[in-house]
Amino acid sequence: MKNKLIFLFVLSIIGCTTAQKTTKSAITIKNIHPVDSLLALMTTEEKIGQMTLFTSDWESTGPTMRDTYKADIRAGKVGAIFNAHTAAYTRSLQKMAVEETRLGIPLLFGYDVIHGYRTIFPISLGEAASWDLAAIQQAARIGAIEASAAGLHWTFAPMVDIARDPRWGRISEGAGEDTYLGNAVAGARVKGFQGANLTDNNTILACAKHFAAYGAAQAGRDYNTVDISDRTLREIYLPPFKAAIDAGVRTFMTSFNELNGIPATGNKYLLKDILRDEWKFDGMVVTDYTSINEMVEHGNVANEKEAGELALKSGVDMDMQGAVYYKYLKKSLAEGKVTIQEINQAARNVLMMKYELGLFDDPYKYSNVTREKELVFAEAHRKFARRLAQKSIVLLKNKKGILPLPQKSKKKVAVIGPLADSQKDMLGSWSASGHAEDCVTLKKGLQEAGSDLIFSFAKGCNIYDGDQSGFAEAKKMANDADYIILSLGENRGMSGEAASRSNIGLPGHQLELAKMCKKTGKPMIVVLSNGRPLAIPWIAENADAIVETWFLGTEAGHAMADVLLGKYNPSGKLPVTFPRNVGQVPIFYNAKHTGRPFDAKNKYTSKYLDVPNTPLYPFGYGLSYTSFDYGKITTDKRRFTQSDSINISVIIKNTGDYDGTETVQLYIHDLVGSVTRPVKELKGFQQVKIKKGAYKTVTFTLTKEDFMFYDKNMKWTIEPGKFDIYVGTNSSAKDKVTITYF
Ligand code: NOJ
């Protein structure tokens, strides 16, 4: 059917083009793919146009702007536009492409729909803290439903970069530090965006980014150099990209960084040898924003023209915003620096995306004002945003069960801090078409919660300046209250792109504000909003309770109030380690043992003089209002061979006073390998709801694949020997059994 339609489309073009001779012979070839028929009609300029992506003038997501995109659309010199959305606007641009260009090839509209389009969900790191894959997938689904109704075809998400350095601001955009969790989340997000069938009008192309190892930027400084071993690349940074492919992702974005001396955008090893040859990816590859041009600054090419040649030869199909293909590729072809086959292949990869979306059947199918009105910011989407926001909250401390607050009492609660009533900060970074005025703040959430508690509110100070003029009011209010809730953290611009920090404590005067409140002697609950792990040793020591909320999106305040008042029993777990101070960074749970592992009594072991080796909060950590007791770990066998699977079980009992959800985590440690292995590696997790007083048996099934790694010859293999298996509530789990592979 589809083939027939595009065939007719191609035929209809022939009637009104000047390229009649070439086209006729092209389309008479039997069994030719319709996209190839179309390709045969195209001039070199038109092909290069398809390989070009420009931003509209609606938004800026990078350093340079062009203002000629409409003229370029009309001239057939641009095949895709980003930062243009809404059904009406995309329709008007599409009309230019379809009606005013020689071949009428529809545009592809992309946008950074990262954690929602208009209904904003928690930032990606926050979503990952839910460890709830179905919910994460659903959030991406809703993002796609809204975005597609607003005319969009393509999201620049998911970001699947593993991030082990909290200084790096973009840690907020991914699933955290762990590859196993990262793989699972990558798959869930791709499936959510792309749905079951890309030709549906509510599914959009996903984009696995940034390929590759962008998160390993030296010193956590954005865009910085990456120099890592092939083993680390393949074991830690690449698997989530492969997981995205396995989930069907159709596009990839190259990263800004160089990798071991070669910028990713001109890196054949990444883009051809691994992506196309090893992984058999047959979708489309786009650059990041002007990253072809930036190779000149990197210093591996002499000028932009050379950069474009290298990018094309390395496997880049589409140039985002840099206009390098647009300006130079035709000349490069004439000079024999690139081949027409290379251009054809890239243009074909782009056209295939349009074809797969069904844009040749109906270029306007996504730009539908009625659907847009009905679906964007739909009530059901908001409801779901609240649920996911609840699930993303991580309870870090709850001394003497101070939380939840007694909502039926008439106690006075002073809510103090710069984030308590900041709507725009709740959006977090990359909030697409999210509106600050849609966001529910903590203040509003508490006011609307219908409790008997008496709330008062004071800002105290700003997030990030030296003004302390609000301290006096805050002090008075704190003295007068039975409880203090402190709403502290970062503003939304302090994480995300180009937002690295060398000091990851609380910015501005927030710590002083907390110290002042502490002096009142009143119970102090700290609610954190932030886009990265924060180093907060004083807060950890002195607060009575700590609630990590990341940036929770549109429904932030409702979800926070739900947790603080006990309407939702927190279940989130950290997807990333919280350091004690920035000097411990990078600190992650799956580190190596070293030859001199920590020994308190021995000076000459691997440690610091001034801070313990352990983190403030480990990966996987998160409390509940109830308590869970883990029974003894049992296995159905202690020795296994290649063809076996092995079952590991543990009984978990809810021993507290609330029904609750626990995320049970399984880690392995390979005791002796031909290359050293991490002290722990996550290999499974399961979420179980257990009623108070009840218990559940959780069983994990492990197979040979779970124990494989790159051996000393970089061969993916399992080596005979012993493995410790840990099952527990976070990555510091101590209970284990030992099994043997022979
Ligand atoms: C640059 C960012 O690195 C990337 O993640 C984003 O998708 C593009 N800009 C487009 O906005």
Boltz pocket constraint, residues with backbone or C-beta under 6 A from the ligand:
constraints:
  - pocket:
      binder: B
      contacts: [[A, 61], [A, 62], [A, 112], [A, 156], [A, 209], [A, 288], [A, 289], [A, 497]]
      max_distance: 6.0
